[in-house]
Amino acid sequence: FTKHTTIYEWSTFKVIPRTASGLVSASNDFIDKSWKDFKINFFDKSNEWVWYTVTRRENLLDLGEANKWKINPEKMMEIFDTTIPNGWATFPEDWLIKTIYSVVVKPSEQKIWFKVWKYSNWEEIDLKKYFND
């Protein structure tokens, strides 16, 4: 395991890596302090009204802590398959706001799983053939 985790906050014009020691979570918002330099209203830690940002992030962090050392791709897919009212991070099908897709990655095995909600189940893609010499 690495000593830090990096997540990328990606807008249409800039990408900012956010690094933390231990668990990190993202929920459709930009919380890295460097976004304050831009003259547009980016989301921040107080914006619960924007897509349940705080609830989703806190649910993910709580689940990460509760499942410490037990998280694997299958567990992440289970987490993403469970909805906000059940203490997780995905929007229920009958809500106005929808989860469009979910992604799980296992870099050490060069594998990625995608789920496009309402269109597919979890689809595994083995990336080795694309990244090996």
Salt bridges, closest charged atoms under 4 A:
GLU9 OE2 - ARG18 NE 2.55
ASP29 OD2 - ARG57 NH1 2.43
ASP37 OD1 - LYS36 NZ 3.42
GLU65 OE2 - LYS68 NZ 3.60
GLU78 OE1 - LYS75 NZ 3.49
ASP81 OD1 - LYS115 NZ 2.85
GLU109 OE2 - LYS106 NZ 3.09
GLU124 OE2 - LYS111 NZ 3.26
ASP126 OD2 - LYS128 NZ 3.67
